[in-house]
Amino acid sequence: MNLHEYQSKEILSKYGVAIQRGFVANNVDEAVAAAGKLKEMTGNEGWVVKAQVHAGGRGKGGGVKFSPNIDKLKENAGNILGMMLVTPQTSAEGKLVNSVLVAEDVYYPGETETKEFYVSILLDRAQGKNTVVYSTEGGMDIEHVAEVTPHLIHKEIIDPALGLQGFQARKIAFNLGLEGNAFKEFTKFITSLYNAYVGIDASLFEINPVLKTSDNKIIAVDAKVTLDDNSLFRHKDLAELRDKREEDPMDVEAGEAGLNFVKLDGNVACMVNGAGLAMATMDMIKLSGGNPANFLDVGGTADAQRVKTAFDIILEDKNVEAILINIFGGIVRCDRVAQGVVDAYKEIGQFPVPLIVRLQGTNAEEAKKLIDEAGLPIHSAITLEEAAAKVKEVIGA
């Protein structure tokens, strides 16, 4: 689960991580009020208005604007709120900006001794250990840095049983070229950051940039936090931070129905039970000349209502030209799935695209008979090869 920048910074602050302070605003009046609060706190004018969407590269799309005075702040907040923000990490349509973060200006006028760093924490799955990835080239796309100057990307492997050790924090600060008070501040910063990562069961922290100010303070200017969905039962307060407006409506609907669904860009939808079978089915669709339109795992309970919900979600995608159901009846009985398909088909009515059904396993023969005798225009298949041939036939590949 992704969090907005303002939510991420609130969490980091609770763990003692120094952040660029700010307040979220949903309209221009709230933005002005937020600017007033910051002026009382800092004694300075000058604010940064940041679009709050789940995507990187906001500045490149016009979603981050500096406001030297209150009039400019009103203008920037008014322009950003409600805009469709297009970044390298969004679709061509972009994302609707529902709120902005009004943040203090931490780049002091005339400052020449500042430095931006990149820091992230994530799991290295190959080693089964947490990893701090960091670079002196903060404020840039880390992918570009890794491609052009890979020697500037450093990694520190952390044993989760031991946590971040003092010598490791000092090593990171040393490799970033820090010294004196900035060195001490950074070791505190990275230690608090790691404690926050572990404390909230995150799967990713990305701070870009981490700023060293001219007076040697270390501040998180931006913050991207991704939570491990599997741990949310331990963090009810964090689960409430979910912003469904930032997610694909089809993904939200599928999640609420208990379906494992991922939308893709193809033309053949698939409904399966089990992740391994789903991957094999998508490969089969590709080999038959089509492209998978989704990953949809109905799990072990494929009753009529569950199947109908899956159909409803699939048919929301206008690019779908055919639907392939590929079920292996191990725990679930094939005849039960078949009955669910028939009932759902009758409830939905005329299908706008061809439907191919392959059922193998427990009561597979009964299932095929049930579908064949239903009198519905459903293509029934026995083998994977036969299912692939029917897919190829119906999409004209």
N, C-alpha and C positions, 0 to 999 in steps of 0.2 A: 504494500500500500504506500503510495507516494504522498508526501506532505508538501504543503506550500512553504515558501521561504519564511513567512512570518511565524508559522507553526513550528518549523524546524528551529528557528532562532530562540523561540520561547523555551523549547526543550533544552537546547544547549545552555542557555542562561541558567536554568535550574541546576545544571551540573557544574556551574562555575566557569563556563567558557565565555570569554569576553566577546561580545557581539556588537555590530553596528545597530544601535537602538532605533526603534521605529514603532509605528502603530498602523494597524490595518484600517482601511476605509472602503466603504461600499458606495460612496457618492462624494461629490465635490465638497459638500458642507462638512462631512466627516474628515475629509482630507485636510481642510483648513483647520479644523479643530485639532487634528493630529499634529500639524505643523506648529500650532500654538503651544501644545504640550512640550514638544521637543525644544522650542525656543526657551521655555521656562527652565528646562533641564540643562540646556547647554549654554544659554545666553547668546546664541548665534542664530543668524538667519542663513538660509541656504539648506535645501532639502533635496533628496532624491526620491522620485516617484517611480515605483517598480510595479509592473503588471504581475499579478499573482496567478500564474497558470503552471500546469505541470509540464514544462518544457524548458530546455536550455536555449541559449542564444537569444534571450529576450531583447538584449540591447541592439542586436543587429536588425531586429524586426521593428524597432521603434517603441519597444515596451519599457525602456528605462530612460528617464529624462531628468537632468539636473534642473533645479528651480532656484535661482538666486534670490527671488523675492516672492511675496505672497500672490501677486498677480500672475506671475509665470507658473506658480504652483497650481493655481486654479485652472489655467489654460492647459497645462500638461495632464492634470488629473482628469479634466473633462474630455481630452482627446483620447487618453488611454482607456478609461472606463467605457465599456461597451464596444471597443474595437475588436475586430477579428485579427488576432495577432498571429502572423506567419513567421515561423523560425525554421532553422534547419531540422528541428526535431518535431515539427508538426506536419499535418497534411497540407496540401495546397490551399485548402479552404481556411486553415488556421484554427485558432481556439478563441472563444469568446472570453473577454476579460470581465469578470464579475466584481473584482476587488483589486485594490492597489495597496502596496506598502509604502507609507511615507516615512523615510528614514533620514537620520541625521547625516550631514556631510562630514565624513571622516578624513577627507583629503584637504588638509589645511591650505589656505591660499599661499602660493609661492613656495610650497614645500618641494624640496629637491632630494631629500634623503629618504623618501619612502621606497618600499620594495614590496612587490606582490609575489606570493607563493601559491602553489597548488598543493592541497592535501586531501587525500581520500582514505577511507578505511572500508575494507570489504573482505569477504571470505575467499581465500585461495582454495578452491575445491580440490585441486590436484594434491595439495599438501594437507588439507583438512585443518588449516590454521588461518587466523586473521592476518591481514596484511595492510600495512600503511604504505600507500603509494604517494610519493611527493616529488616536487620539482621546484626549481628556482624560477621557472617560467609560468608564473601564475597569471590569471586574467586572460589566458589564451585557451583555444580549444586543445585539450590535452591529447586528442587523437592526432592533431597536426604536429604537436611537439614530439610525440612518440614516433611519428613517421619521419620527420625531418631531422630531429636531434635526439635520438633514443638514449644517448649517453646522459642526457639531462633528467631522465626518469629514474628515480631511486625507489627501492622497495625494502621494507623492513618486515620480516616475518615474526608474528607474535604467537607464542604458545598460549592457547586459551586457558590452559590450566594454571599458568603463571601470571598472565596479564602483561601489560607493557612495563618493562623493567626500566629503572632509572638510567642505566647506561644506554638503553635503546633510545630513550627520549633525547638524551644528550647527543647521541650519534646523529639523529635526524637534524637537530638544530645545527650541529657542526657542518653537516653536508649542505645545509642551506646557506652557509656562510655567515651565520649569526655570531655575535660576540657581546660581551658585556651584559647590560641589563636586558637587551633584546633576547639574548641567549637564555637567560633565566626565565623570562616571560614566556618564551616559546615552549620550554620544557613543561611549564605549568599548563600551558594551553593544550599541548598534545596529550598530556596525561589526562586532563579533564575531558578532552574530546573522546579519548578511548573509553573512559569510564562511562560516558554517555552512550556510546555505541553499544557497549555490552549491557548497560543498564536497561535500555529500552528494547533489546533484542532486534537491533536494526540489521538489515542486510547490506545497506550502503550509506555511508556518509561521504559527501563531496563538498568541500569548502574551497571555492574558487571565485575570488581570491581570498587568501589569508594575507592581511595587510600588516606590514611593519611600518608604523608611523615614524615621523622625524623625531619624536620624543621616546622612541623605542617601545611603544605599546604594540601588542599583537592582538589583532581583531579579526573576527570572522565577518567579512563584508557580505558574503553570500552564503547560503547553506541549502544543500539538497539532502533530504533524508528519505530513505525508503525503508519501510518496516517489513519484517518477516510476517506474512499473513498467518503462518502457522503458530505464531506466538501471541496473537492478539487476545486470546482467551485470558492471558495473564495481564493484559493491559487494556482494561475496559475504557479507561479514560482516553487512551490513544486511538482506540477503534472509533470513538465518537468524532475524531478529527477528519474522517473520510469525507471527501468532497465528490459526490457522485456526479456532479455537473462536469467534472473533468474526465470522466470515463465514458467509454462507448456505451450508449444505452442498451445495446444488445448484450454486452458483457455484464452489465448490471442486472438485466432481466434474467439472464442465465444463472448468475450467481445466486439470486434470490430464489430461483427454482431448484437450486442444488445441482446444476449441471456444470460440468467442466467445459468451458467454451472459449475458443480463441478465433476471432474473425481473421480471415486471410483474404487475398485479392483474386482468388480464382473463380471458376464457373461451375464446379461440381461440389455440392455440399455433401458431407458425410456424417452419419450418425452411427456410433459404435459403442461397444462397452469394453473399456480397458485402453490404457495409453499405448501399449505396445501394438495392439491391433489397429489403433487409430493411425499410428505412424506407418504401418504396413499398408493400410488402406489408402493413405495419401500417396504413398509411393506407387501403388497400383493405379490410382487415378492419373498420376503424372505419366506413367508408362502407356496408358491407354490414349494419351493425346490431350487429356484435360488438365486442369489445374485445380488443386483443392481450394474450396471457398471458405473452409473453416476446419477447426478441430473441435469435435463435439463428442464428449464421452458421457453417456447417460448413466453409467455405473451399473450396479447389479439389480436395480429395481426399475424395469422399463414397463410400467403399467400404462394404460390408455392416456391418463392425464399427463404423465411425464413425457410420453411420446408426442402428444399434441402440443405441449409447451415447446418441445424441441423443434417441431415443425413450424410453429408460429415464429420462433426466433430465426430459423433458417430462411423462411420465406420473406422476412423483412429485407433481405439482401437482394436487390434487383439484378445483381450480376449472376445469380444462380440459374443455370440452365438445366440441371438435373440433380436429383438427390439419391445418394447411395446409402442404404442401411446395411451394415455388415456386423452381425452379432454372432458371437460364439456363446452358446448356451452351456455354461459350466454351472455356476450357482443359479443363474436365471434360466428358466425354461423357455425354449424357443417358441412354443405354442402360446405362452403368455405374451411374449413380445409381438408375435403375429397378431394376436387378438387386439393388442394395444394399437398396432398399426392400422388394422381394419377399422376399429372404432374411431380412431383419430381421423382417418381419411374420410369416413362418413360424416363426422362432425364438422370438419373443415369444408367439405364439399368438393367441388371440382378443383383438382390441383393444377396450378399454372405451369408446372414443369413435370417431366417424366420422373417416376419413382421406381427405383430398382432395389429389391430386397434379397439379401443373402443371409440365411440363417443356418448355422451348423451347430451340432452338439445335442444336448438333451432335448428330446422330442422334436427333432428337426423335421422328420417326415410328417408328423402331425401339423407342424407349423406351415409347411409348404402346401399341404392339402387345404388347410384353413384359408390361406391366401388365395389359392387357385379357385376355390369354391365360392369366394366372396363376390365374384363377378365384377371386380374392380380393375381398372386399367393399370395394374401393378406388374412390373417385370420381375419375375422370380428367377433366382440363380442358385446353383448348387456349389460350384467351385469358384475360386478367385478368378481363374481364367475366364469363366463364363460371365462373371460379374463385370470384368474389365471389358469384355467384348460388347456387352450391352451398354456400358457407359460410352464406349467409342461410337456405337451405333446411334444412340439417342442424341449425342452432341454433334454428330457429323464430323468427327475427327478423322 
